[in-house]
Amino acid sequence: MLKWLIHKFYPAFVGLKDFLSTERSVRIQIYITICALFGAYIIGFDYYEMLVVAVLCTIVICAECCNTLFEWLMDAMYPEVHPLAKRMKDGAAGFVLVASLMSFIIGMIMVLRHIL
């Protein structure tokens, strides 16, 4: 049973290791997540507020990973500069930006509620 489970999840751990070792943006997002969770703890967020922070950070990290995968796919499909590939990459980057901005806004609302 355990051997089957390890075999099933091995590619996921290899992919995660690849993201962490090659993608600076993913490492930055994880660092920001750690800082956000630590800051939320220091400010005195309750259990559910900490969960919200963790979920928002996870959404941003997943968006960043999807963006990276999309960029790798476009680079493989269009090794030369192609206008459609650029539009698709820019759209994926915009997705990360929206997720990041909304997470930041929600986080700031939560922080201000505790500070004021």
ABEGO torsion letter per residue (X at the ends): XAAAAAAAAAAAAAAAAAAAAABAAAAAAAAAAAAAAAAAAAAGBBAAAAAAAAAAAAAAAAAAAAAAAAAAAAAAABABBBAAAAAAAAAAAAAAAAAAAAAAAAAAAAAAAAAX
